[in-house]
Amino acid sequence: MQTKDKILEAALALYNSNGVNNITTRHIAASINISAGNLHYHFKHTDDIIQALYDRLSGEFDGIISRIQQANIENLESLSAFAYESFELVYKYRFIFLGFVDIGARIPSIKAAYQQLMRKRKREFKGVFRLLVSNGTFRDDIPDTVWTALVTQIFIVADFWLSNNELTLQLEGKKAINHYTKVFEAMFFPYMR
């Protein structure tokens, strides 16, 4: 593994367990037995590490979306499988989602990238809904404004379920992912035939 990748893996683990504000580049360097100078050769600032991790998250999520588009979401089970895989990814990069507002304020490029990504994902979800209406999985009497609201609900649940979990249930790992995937699935029942 390249030094840059080791730095990112160590940072991800430390940020997930301790939060961004409690971890310095010195902590990250010490955890993989390199000098702070070596770390700064690869990443000049902490924000550069956070940006690189966000870029990794986005790339991995693009991979999930690509697989889903190729497989075609045809029913609630395939939509649920997509949600589960997405929630696993959110959990993997949980420090981002637990501190998203602060990270977005601290690193404006992440906020801008997220906003652009949401516009793209909204179009993609509406396309999935149209497919599910056309194949008879979803009702065909739902107005477009309701589909738009459902997309917003999806992103609220998908991007902020970790905060709810931290404040209420405090489930870990697969238990948390399974529980919130079921919460995600429940949003669709009113729209099914």
Summary of the structure (lengths in Angstrom):
residues: 193
radius of gyration: 18.6
end to end distance: 49.8
largest distance: 61.8
contacts: 539
relative contact order: 0.11
helix: 81%
strand: 1%
